[in-house]
Amino acid sequence: MGFEAPAAIYSQRAAYTDAYTLTHALLQYCLQQGAAVYDRTKVNDIAINPRSVTLTTHNGQKVQTKKLVIATGYESVQYIKEKVVDLKGTYVLLSETHNQKEFWHENCLLWETRNPYRYMRTTYDNRLLIGGRDVDYYNPLKRDKLLKSKSRQLLGDFNELFPKLEFLPEFEWTGTFGTTKDGLPYIGEYAPMKHTYFALGFGGNGITFSRWPRGLLQI
Ligand SMILES: Cc1cc2nc3c(=O)[nH]c(=O)nc-3n(C[C@H](O)[C@H](O)[C@H](O)COP(=O)(O)OP(=O)(O)OC[C@H]3O[C@@H](n4cnc5c(N)ncnc54)[C@H](O)[C@@H]3O)c2cc1C
């Protein structure tokens, strides 16, 4: 890999994807199957009726449905009274594009489990990406204020591991993500809300682990 470590696991199975393109491809598939997609439409109110659910959108439209699936990420916790998730602020730094395509062995995904953890990967357009340096989440303002200093730390982290590889930062961003007690997502019914299912891909690997519906919402 080009750096030293006391120990490591090299595994065959790992993957990365362009989440934006993947989401659009999934929505296109749903459209072909007859679903309707309304983006930029916020659901402001959910009313549970004896045999149905009524949703009210931000522009006053009403939708009546027999079953509701809530997949609104961290916003969903407002409907669940038990504490199911710990929120963290996380940071990412992306380099300019390089002319070279191979940066380290097979450009494999790198995950360093130290505390705070760091992860590194390359992109389709030959950029280098480093992320991690999480902090406990309080509010978006506090999270965003740390972006500059976290980016500097991430750049330092990268240079420490790969002193010979040039990393010219071009983009940086921060986001909130949640961890659950066993790292698994929550998928399933929630007794206090009739006719309603939750699909919450919480966790640093929430989407990945959603493949196996083991983290059923049994609280
Ligand atoms: C910087 C960062 C890096 C990450 N890296 C990785 C990684 O490398 N690998 C990995 O597996 N995971 C990663 N994660 C975690 C991963 O992004 C989440 O686990 C995953 O996105 C959760 O999916 P979700 O469908 O449950 O919710 P979300 O992706 O949060 O989707 C919720 C959606 O609901 C919408 N919404 C919210 N409220 C309403 C409302 N009232 N009405 C209508 N719509 C609403 C939101 O706009 C959003 O589109 C990362 C997260 C961050 C922030």
The ligand as a Tripos MOL2 file, in Angstrom:
@<TRIPOS>MOLECULE
LIG
   53    58     1     0     0
SMALL
NO_CHARGES

@<TRIPOS>ATOM
      1 C1        -20.2120   12.4510    4.8450 C.3       1 LIG1
      2 C2        -20.8600   11.0810    4.9620 C.ar      1 LIG1
      3 C3        -20.1710    9.9710    4.5060 C.ar      1 LIG1
      4 C4        -20.7660    8.7040    4.5640 C.ar      1 LIG1
      5 N1        -20.0680    7.6520    4.0590 N.ar      1 LIG1
      6 C5        -20.6440    6.4370    3.9990 C.ar      1 LIG1
      7 C6        -19.9610    5.3420    3.3740 C.ar      1 LIG1
      8 O1        -18.8250    5.4680    2.8920 O.2       1 LIG1
      9 N2        -20.5850    4.1450    3.3420 N.ar      1 LIG1
     10 C7        -21.8540    3.9700    3.8470 C.ar      1 LIG1
     11 O2        -22.3980    2.8620    3.7370 O.2       1 LIG1
     12 N3        -22.5150    4.9830    4.4580 N.ar      1 LIG1
     13 C8        -21.9460    6.2060    4.5380 C.ar      1 LIG1
     14 N4        -22.6070    7.2440    5.1460 N.ar      1 LIG1
     15 C9        -23.9210    6.9690    5.7780 C.3       1 LIG1
     16 C10       -25.0420    6.9120    4.7600 C.3       1 LIG1
     17 O3        -25.0410    8.0950    3.9770 O.3       1 LIG1
     18 C11       -26.3810    6.7860    5.5020 C.3       1 LIG1
     19 O4        -26.3190    5.6300    6.3140 O.3       1 LIG1
     20 C12       -27.5430    6.6540    4.5140 C.3       1 LIG1
     21 O5        -27.5900    7.7280    3.6110 O.3       1 LIG1
     22 C13       -28.8730    6.5810    5.2670 C.3       1 LIG1
     23 O6        -29.8820    6.3060    4.3050 O.3       1 LIG1
     24 P1        -31.4070    6.5770    4.5690 P.3       1 LIG1
     25 O7        -32.1140    6.1890    3.3050 O.co2     1 LIG1
     26 O8        -31.8270    5.9090    5.8470 O.co2     1 LIG1
     27 O9        -31.5520    8.1580    4.8320 O.3       1 LIG1
     28 P2        -31.0320    9.4300    3.9830 P.3       1 LIG1
     29 O10       -30.0210    9.0540    2.9390 O.co2     1 LIG1
     30 O11       -30.6530   10.4510    5.0200 O.co2     1 LIG1
     31 O12       -32.3380    9.8780    3.2260 O.3       1 LIG1
     32 C14       -33.4070   10.5320    3.8580 C.3       1 LIG1
     33 C15       -34.1330   11.3650    2.8060 C.3       1 LIG1
     34 O13       -35.3830   11.8230    3.3420 O.3       1 LIG1
     35 C16       -35.5900   13.1860    2.9650 C.3       1 LIG1
     36 N5        -36.5040   13.8020    3.9640 N.ar      1 LIG1
     37 C17       -36.2460   14.1100    5.2750 C.ar      1 LIG1
     38 N6        -37.3540   14.6270    5.8580 N.ar      1 LIG1
     39 C18       -38.3280   14.6570    4.9150 C.ar      1 LIG1
     40 C19       -39.6960   15.0760    4.8990 C.ar      1 LIG1
     41 N7        -40.2940   15.5710    5.9950 N.pl3     1 LIG1
     42 N8        -40.3950   14.9720    3.7470 N.ar      1 LIG1
     43 C20       -39.8170   14.4550    2.6270 C.ar      1 LIG1
     44 N9        -38.5340   14.0290    2.5790 N.ar      1 LIG1
     45 C21       -37.8010   14.1270    3.6960 C.ar      1 LIG1
     46 C22       -34.2040   13.7830    2.9700 C.3       1 LIG1
     47 O14       -34.1680   14.9370    2.1620 O.3       1 LIG1
     48 C23       -33.3700   12.6200    2.3710 C.3       1 LIG1
     49 O15       -33.3490   12.6680    0.9660 O.3       1 LIG1
     50 C24       -22.0530    8.5320    5.1280 C.ar      1 LIG1
     51 C25       -22.7430    9.6540    5.6080 C.ar      1 LIG1
     52 C26       -22.1600   10.9140    5.5310 C.ar      1 LIG1
     53 C27       -22.9410   12.1100    6.0340 C.3       1 LIG1
@<TRIPOS>BOND
     1     1     2 1
     2     2     3 ar
     3     2    52 ar
     4     3     4 ar
     5     4     5 ar
     6     4    50 ar
     7     5     6 ar
     8     6     7 ar
     9     6    13 1
    10     7     8 2
    11     7     9 ar
    12     9    10 ar
    13    10    11 2
    14    10    12 ar
    15    12    13 ar
    16    13    14 ar
    17    14    15 1
    18    14    50 ar
    19    15    16 1
    20    16    17 1
    21    16    18 1
    22    18    19 1
    23    18    20 1
    24    20    21 1
    25    20    22 1
    26    22    23 1
    27    23    24 1
    28    24    25 2
    29    24    26 1
    30    24    27 1
    31    27    28 1
    32    28    29 2
    33    28    30 1
    34    28    31 1
    35    31    32 1
    36    32    33 1
    37    33    34 1
    38    33    48 1
    39    34    35 1
    40    35    36 1
    41    35    46 1
    42    36    37 ar
    43    36    45 ar
    44    37    38 ar
    45    38    39 ar
    46    39    40 ar
    47    39    45 ar
    48    40    41 1
    49    40    42 ar
    50    42    43 ar
    51    43    44 ar
    52    44    45 ar
    53    46    47 1
    54    46    48 1
    55    48    49 1
    56    50    51 ar
    57    51    52 ar
    58    52    53 1
@<TRIPOS>SUBSTRUCTURE
     1 LIG1         1 GROUP 0 **** ****
